[in-house]
Structure formats: C-alpha cells, structure tokens
Amino acid sequence: MELSQTLVSLIGSIRKEKGCQRCDFCQSFEDENILFLLEEWNTQENLMTHLQSEHYKVLRGSMYLLEEPCERTFHTVSHPVRLEEI
C-alpha cells in the first residue's frame, strides 16, 4: 500500500515534466500485488532527463519496498501507427 501511495503522489508531477505524454498507474485485477507504471515520452532525450530527475529517484527508492525485484522494461517506437491505419 505504501508503494501505491508513493506512485499516486508522484504521477501528477511526472505528467508535468517536459515531454511526458502519458503516466498511468495500474493494478492487476487478478493479483493486487502486481502494479504497473506506464510512462510515454515524446523523445529519448526527455526520457533520459526524467530518468535523472528527483521524481525518478523517489520511484527507484520506493522499489525497495517490494518483496521481489521489479521488472523495468523500455520499449522504443520511432513512428507509431494507429490500428485504424493498418
């Protein structure tokens, strides 16, 4: 619960960072211990700036509250395509 509270308190600030297009916090319906933080950045430069920010340092620090190591996955897309365009 403490981790969830930390994430919720940071989302508004992260959304205001330069280049942040999306920052959403989700919890699995099947397992309340599975949490997702989905962020979308308009450039790699803005993502890298975020990864050096105080907000991200707090996120990293809060990961120590987890019972198991977290998984961080980065996906890059150069030119996103909407499904209706396919």
C-alpha positions as CSV (number, residue, x, y, z in Angstrom):
1,M,0.0,0.0,0.0
2,E,2.9,2.4,0.8
3,L,4.3,1.9,-2.7
4,S,0.9,2.6,-4.3
5,Q,0.6,5.8,-2.3
6,T,4.0,6.9,-3.4
7,L,3.2,6.3,-7.0
8,V,-0.1,8.1,-6.9
9,S,1.6,11.1,-5.2
10,L,4.2,11.3,-8.0
11,I,2.0,10.9,-11.1
12,G,0.8,14.5,-11.3
13,S,4.4,15.8,-11.1
14,I,5.7,13.4,-13.6
15,R,2.9,14.3,-16.1
16,K,4.1,17.9,-15.9
17,E,7.7,17.1,-16.9
18,K,8.8,18.2,-20.3
19,G,7.9,15.6,-22.9
20,C,5.7,13.4,-20.8
21,Q,2.8,12.2,-22.9
22,R,1.5,9.7,-20.5
23,C,2.0,8.5,-17.0
24,D,-0.6,5.9,-15.7
25,F,-0.5,3.7,-12.6
26,C,-2.5,0.4,-12.8
27,Q,-3.0,-2.6,-10.5
28,S,-3.8,-6.1,-11.7
29,F,-7.4,-7.3,-11.1
30,E,-6.1,-10.9,-10.7
31,D,-3.3,-10.1,-8.2
32,E,-3.4,-6.8,-6.2
33,N,0.4,-7.2,-5.7
34,I,1.1,-6.7,-9.4
35,L,1.5,-3.0,-10.2
36,F,2.2,-1.2,-13.4
37,L,3.5,2.3,-14.1
38,L,3.2,3.1,-17.8
39,E,5.1,6.2,-19.0
40,E,5.3,7.6,-22.5
41,W,7.8,10.2,-23.6
42,N,8.0,12.2,-26.8
43,T,11.8,11.9,-27.2
44,Q,14.6,9.7,-25.8
45,E,16.2,12.9,-24.6
46,N,13.2,13.8,-22.4
47,L,13.1,10.2,-21.1
48,M,16.7,10.4,-20.2
49,T,16.2,13.7,-18.4
50,H,13.3,12.1,-16.5
51,L,15.5,9.1,-15.5
52,Q,17.9,11.6,-13.8
53,S,15.1,13.6,-12.1
54,E,14.2,13.7,-8.5
55,H,10.8,12.1,-9.3
56,Y,12.5,9.0,-10.7
57,K,14.9,8.9,-7.8
58,V,11.9,8.6,-5.5
59,L,10.4,5.9,-7.7
60,R,13.7,3.9,-7.6
61,G,13.9,4.3,-3.8
62,S,10.3,3.1,-3.4
63,M,11.1,0.0,-5.3
64,Y,13.0,-1.2,-2.2
65,L,9.6,-1.7,-0.6
66,L,8.9,-4.6,-2.9
67,E,9.1,-8.2,-1.8
68,E,10.6,-9.2,-5.2
69,P,12.8,-7.3,-7.6
70,C,10.7,-5.2,-10.0
71,E,10.9,-5.5,-13.8
72,R,11.6,-2.4,-15.7
73,T,11.0,-2.6,-19.5
74,F,11.7,0.1,-22.0
75,H,10.1,0.0,-25.5
76,T,11.0,2.4,-28.2
77,V,8.9,3.3,-31.2
78,S,10.2,5.6,-33.9
79,H,6.9,6.0,-35.8
80,P,3.8,4.8,-34.0
81,V,0.9,3.7,-36.3
82,R,-2.7,3.7,-35.2
83,L,-4.6,0.4,-35.7
84,E,-7.1,2.0,-38.0
85,E,-4.2,2.9,-40.3
86,I,-3.3,-0.8,-40.8
